[in-house]
């Protein structure tokens, strides 16, 4: 879908907002993922923590 078809102007500011949202989401995932998995492995152990991660990947 083109941005102009969605009602957004096709200019540099729109691409800047999209790039900022993409970078912010990537950085948040890079922080939250290891933090949650480290806590999960400490609480339930490696075997069950790995099962949770594999289940999440299969679900997605």
Buried (B, 14 or more C-beta within 10 A) or exposed (E): EEEEEEEBEEEEEBEEEEEEEEEEEEEEEEEEEEEEBEEBBEEEEEEEBBEBBEEEEEEE
